[in-house]
Amino acid sequence: MKLDEKSVGIISEAVVANNALDTLILSGNELGNTGAHYIAKLIRFNTTLSTLDCHNCDLTQSGDVNDGV
């Protein structure tokens, strides 16, 4: 089962509050541009995550992460 935009939103909220997680692998999931917004929020607020793998996640340059979630 692959994650979608809604799933990554739920994961993002959990990771923002997680002070122990240092690696998150999301590769191969269909996150799309809405998922990119959630990932941007995650990066902005989580201070312990050092590795984030989101290759092959259907992300494009058309999404503007500055739009917010």
C-alpha positions in Angstrom: 0.0 0.0 0.0 1.3 3.4 -1.0 1.0 6.6 1.0 -1.0 9.5 -0.5 -1.3 13.2 0.2 -3.7 12.7 3.1 -1.4 10.1 4.7 1.7 12.2 4.5 -0.3 15.0 6.2 -1.0 12.7 9.1 2.6 11.6 9.2 3.9 15.1 9.0 1.9 16.2 12.1 3.4 13.3 14.0 6.9 13.9 12.9 6.7 17.6 13.8 6.2 16.7 17.4 8.7 13.8 17.4 12.0 14.7 19.0 13.6 11.2 18.5 13.1 10.5 14.8 16.2 11.3 12.7 15.3 9.4 9.4 12.1 9.4 7.4 11.9 7.5 4.1 8.9 8.4 2.0 10.3 7.3 -1.4 8.1 5.6 -4.0 4.8 7.1 -2.7 2.4 9.4 -4.5 2.6 12.5 -2.4 2.0 15.1 -5.0 2.2 18.8 -4.4 -0.1 18.8 -1.4 2.2 16.3 0.1 5.1 18.6 -0.6 3.4 21.3 1.5 3.2 18.9 4.4 6.8 17.9 3.9 7.8 21.6 4.0 5.9 22.1 7.2 7.7 19.0 8.7 11.1 20.4 7.7 10.3 23.8 9.1 9.3 22.6 12.6 11.2 19.3 13.2 14.7 20.0 14.6 15.9 16.4 14.9 15.3 15.0 11.4 18.6 14.7 9.5 17.6 12.4 6.6 14.5 12.8 4.5 14.2 10.5 1.4 11.3 11.5 -0.9 12.6 10.6 -4.3 10.1 9.2 -6.8 7.1 10.7 -5.0 5.3 12.4 -7.8 6.6 15.8 -6.7 6.7 18.6 -9.3 8.0 22.1 -9.6 4.5 23.5 -10.1 3.7 23.4 -6.4 4.5 26.5 -4.4 5.5 25.5 -0.8 5.0 29.1 0.2 1.3 28.8 -0.2 1.1 27.0 3.2 -1.0 24.1 4.2 
